[in-house]
Amino acid sequence: MFITFEGIEGTGKTTQITRLKQHMEDMGRQVLLTREPGGSRIGRELRRLLLTMESSDLTGETELFLYLADRAQHVREVIRPALEQNKVVISDRFADSTVAYQGYGRGIDPKLLHSFNQTAIGEYGPDLTILLDIEPEIGLKRAMMRNMREQKVREEGRFEAEALPFHKKVREGYLTLAMLHRSRIRVVDAAQSPDEVANAIAAVVDECMDK
Ligand code: TYD
């Protein structure tokens, strides 16, 4: 089973992914946690280029192709082998991030992105996507505080530095995607307490596994 987590910055994805891993392991499943960008060795080099503040000269098209390159490598090197071993794979971000950020955020045609994504991932699309939804004003504040606390503003702050209207477009894009793919993408309100969010996610995952 392949599960992806999506959402704008500061929705608490990392905390919730760790909790879901525990939940799945309690049910006797082997779980592989991974993320984009940076799920493979080559991907970790791409991640540095993509997220550092030093990449202010990166063009929108270059950014897109680096995310797709990261994904193509990630699927073949990490995700596919784990699924073949019957593991549950949970990825912090995947193909929907490209449609939300490079498509709805930066203005590249989402239809084109669906087809690029298809080339990058082949038949290995997620069975379930949890979209953690929050007001961008709250999410960005949380993400900036985390980057300052972990001293990652320079290393990983390129997207957090985008203005609020960009994050609003990304959030709207995600909600549009959720409407277009109702059976795969499930929206969870990330403004609730961490326990409430974890319970909502566990309920969705259990329901999906029962099918
Ligand atoms: P991440 O490290 O998960 O940041 P956060 O923990 O703040 O969510 O993701 C890195 C950034 O990369 C994030 O701002 C979204 C962006 N991104 C894209 O623009 N396109 C993509 O295809 C992916 C996977 C991520």
Residues whose N, C-alpha, C, O or C-beta is under 5 A from the ligand:
A	BS01	TYD	I8 E9 G10 E36 P37 Y67 D92 R93 F94 S97 T98 Y101 Q102 F159
